[in-house]
């Protein structure tokens, strides 16, 4: 087989892997942050837990509060789902649902979202029966100005609930891990033409420090000021030093979509 055909097949397998593993869809995998450390929701009050249902199966993703009724997440977390529930304000998933219940919502994803490549992997959930009341544990995220460049070398943080080791167990407690932004060309080494200007490339030089399956839709923020620059989209593996792809929230076409469906946020 010639090199061109081999490379094309490799990229096809990568695209399938990104969708199947990171979306937590159709295979019912529920992994999230690998490594990192336990944190309080008061330090990450924009973080939400999302449960999406399809054909009676429940899949988990992350998300972030944008307004009192709007949540940012990944398109592949919600596309084709029959029911979406959002839970905010909890550090532990074992906390009483009476105090912080799950809230139903409807969703819209970017019209240019591509299942095969994860391009434009962004969606908005609008809460239907409840609004979020802001408290120290529930606060809106801060987005960067449209067109802002997230420079290589910037320290970022991704958060969520889930695996603390490559093969589990799951964590009921919110965890966070620090990642470094890399040039897009670095991610292109692993993902080729799947990488676009709608993406941020981030990872860690340390093993077992990364976002993982089911963490999709969760926030990637600049560590120093908690400005949310990305949304977990996809990647290869969890325990290696391979970087992952995040939707770039400073990209103009992404921000136009967000503004259209959230009243200019």
C-alpha positions in Angstrom: 0.0 0.0 0.0 1.4 3.4 -0.9 2.1 6.1 1.7 -0.8 8.3 0.6 -3.4 5.6 1.0 -1.9 4.6 4.3 -2.1 8.2 5.6 -5.7 8.6 4.4 -6.7 5.4 6.2 -4.9 6.6 9.4 -6.8 9.9 9.4 -10.1 8.0 8.9 -9.3 5.8 11.9 -8.4 8.9 13.9 -11.7 10.6 13.0 -13.7 7.5 14.0 -11.7 7.2 17.3 -12.3 10.9 18.2 -16.1 10.5 17.8 -16.5 7.1 19.4 -14.2 7.6 22.4 -14.6 11.2 23.3 -18.3 11.6 22.6 -19.2 8.9 25.2 -21.8 8.0 22.5 -23.0 4.6 21.4 -20.3 2.8 23.4 -21.5 4.1 26.8 -18.0 4.9 28.0 -18.0 7.4 30.9 -14.4 8.5 31.4 -13.3 12.1 32.1 -10.3 13.8 33.8 -7.3 11.6 34.1 -4.9 12.4 36.9 -5.0 16.0 38.3 -6.4 16.7 41.7 -9.6 17.1 43.6 -11.1 20.6 43.5 -14.1 22.5 44.9 -16.9 23.7 42.7 -16.4 27.1 44.4 -13.1 27.4 42.5 -14.7 26.2 39.2 -18.3 27.5 39.6 -18.9 27.6 35.9 -18.5 23.8 35.6 -21.6 21.7 35.0 -22.3 18.0 34.6 -24.4 16.9 31.6 -26.3 13.7 31.1 -27.7 13.0 27.6 -30.0 10.2 26.8 -30.5 8.2 23.6 -32.5 5.0 23.3 -32.7 4.6 27.0 -28.9 4.8 27.5 -27.3 7.7 29.4 -24.1 9.4 28.4 -22.1 11.9 30.4 -20.3 15.1 29.3 -19.1 18.4 30.8 -20.2 21.9 30.1 -20.0 25.5 31.4 -22.5 28.1 32.5 -22.7 31.0 30.0 -25.9 32.7 31.3 -28.6 31.9 33.8 -30.2 29.7 31.1 -27.5 28.9 28.6 -24.8 26.1 28.8 -21.8 25.7 26.5 -20.8 22.2 25.5 -19.6 20.1 22.5 -21.9 19.4 19.6 -21.1 15.7 19.7 -22.3 15.5 23.3 -25.8 16.4 22.3 -26.4 15.7 18.6 -29.1 13.0 18.2 -29.9 12.9 21.9 -33.5 12.6 23.0 -33.1 14.2 26.4 -30.4 16.4 28.0 -30.1 17.2 31.7 -27.7 19.7 33.3 -26.6 19.8 36.9 -24.7 22.8 38.4 -23.3 23.8 41.7 -21.9 20.4 43.0 -18.4 19.3 43.8 -19.5 15.7 44.3 -22.0 13.8 42.2 -23.2 12.3 45.4 -24.5 15.6 46.8 -28.2 15.7 47.3 -30.3 16.1 44.1 -32.9 17.8 46.3 -30.5 20.8 46.9 -29.1 20.8 43.4 -31.4 18.9 41.0 -30.7 18.2 37.3 -32.4 20.6 34.9 -33.8 19.7 31.5 -32.8 21.6 28.4 -33.0 21.8 24.6 -30.0 22.2 22.4 -28.7 23.6 19.2 -25.3 22.8 17.6 -23.2 24.7 15.0 -24.6 24.2 11.5 -21.1 23.5 10.2 -20.4 20.8 12.8 -18.8 17.9 11.0 -19.2 14.4 12.6 -16.2 13.0 10.7 -13.7 15.7 11.7 -15.1 17.3 14.9 -14.8 20.7 13.3 -17.1 23.4 14.7 -17.7 21.1 17.7 -19.8 23.5 19.7 -23.4 23.5 21.1 -25.6 25.6 23.3 -28.1 24.0 25.8 -31.0 26.3 26.8 -32.6 25.3 30.1 -36.4 24.9 29.7 -37.9 24.7 33.1 -35.4 26.3 35.4 -33.0 29.2 35.5 -29.7 29.1 37.3 -29.5 31.2 40.4 -26.0 32.6 40.8 -24.3 31.6 44.0 -20.6 31.2 45.0 -21.0 27.6 43.5 -22.8 28.7 40.3 -21.3 31.5 38.2 -21.1 32.2 34.5 -17.9 31.5 32.6 -15.8 34.4 31.0 -15.1 34.1 27.3 -12.1 35.7 25.5 -12.6 38.5 23.1 -13.3 37.2 19.6 -10.1 36.8 17.6 -7.9 36.5 20.7 -4.8 34.3 20.2 -4.1 31.7 22.8 -0.3 31.5 22.6 1.7 28.3 22.7 3.1 27.8 26.2 0.0 29.2 28.0 -1.0 27.2 31.0 -4.6 26.0 31.0 -6.8 24.0 33.2 -9.5 21.4 32.3 -11.9 20.1 34.9 -14.5 17.3 35.2 -15.6 14.2 37.0 -14.2 10.8 36.2 -11.3 8.4 35.9 -8.3 9.1 38.1 -6.3 6.3 36.4 -6.3 5.0 32.8 -8.6 2.1 33.7 -10.6 3.8 36.5 -12.0 4.0 39.0 -14.4 6.9 38.4 -14.4 9.8 40.7 -17.5 11.3 42.2 -15.5 14.4 43.0 -14.7 17.2 40.7 -11.1 17.1 39.5 -8.9 19.4 37.5 -5.6 19.1 35.6 -3.2 21.7 34.2 -2.3 21.5 30.5 0.0 23.4 28.2 -1.1 25.0 24.9 0.9 23.7 22.0 1.1 25.1 18.4 -1.6 23.7 16.2 1.2 22.2 14.0 2.0 19.9 16.9 -1.5 18.4 17.0 -1.3 18.1 13.2 1.5 15.6 13.7 -1.0 13.3 15.3 -4.3 14.4 13.6 -3.2 15.7 10.2 -5.8 17.7 8.3 -8.4 17.2 11.1 -6.8 20.1 12.9 -8.2 23.5 11.9 -8.1 27.1 13.1 -11.3 26.3 15.0 -9.1 24.3 17.4 -6.7 24.7 20.3 -4.0 22.1 20.8 -3.2 21.3 24.5 -1.7 18.5 26.5 0.9 17.7 29.1 4.6 16.7 29.1 3.8 14.5 32.0 2.2 11.0 31.7 -1.4 10.4 32.9 -2.3 14.1 32.9 -5.0 14.8 30.4 -8.7 15.1 29.5 -10.2 11.8 28.5 -13.3 10.1 27.2 -16.6 11.6 28.3 -14.9 14.8 29.4 -16.1 16.2 26.1 -17.9 19.5 26.3 -16.1 20.5 29.4 -14.2 23.9 29.8 -10.6 24.6 29.1 -9.6 27.8 30.9 -6.5 29.9 31.2 -5.1 28.9 34.6 -4.2 32.4 35.7 -7.5 34.1 35.2 -10.0 31.3 34.4 -11.0 32.8 31.0 -12.6 29.9 29.1 -10.8 29.6 25.8 -11.8 26.1 24.8 -14.2 23.2 24.9 -13.0 19.6 25.1 -13.5 18.0 21.7 -11.4 14.9 21.1 -8.1 13.1 20.8 -6.2 9.9 20.9 -5.7 8.0 24.1 -5.6 9.2 27.7 -2.5 8.0 29.4 0.1 9.0 26.8 1.6 12.5 26.2 -0.4 12.9 22.9 -2.1 16.3 22.9 -5.8 16.7 22.5 -8.1 19.0 20.4 -10.2 21.7 22.0 -12.8 23.9 20.2 -11.5 27.4 20.0 -14.0 29.8 21.6 -12.2 32.9 20.3 -12.7 31.9 16.7 -15.1 34.3 15.0 -17.5 31.7 13.5 -17.8 30.0 16.8 -18.5 33.3 18.6 -21.1 34.3 16.1 -22.9 31.1 16.7 -22.8 31.6 20.5 -24.0 35.2 20.2 -26.9 34.2 17.9 -28.3 31.7 20.3 -27.6 33.4 23.6 -28.6 37.0 22.9 -25.2 38.3 22.3 -23.2 36.7 25.1 
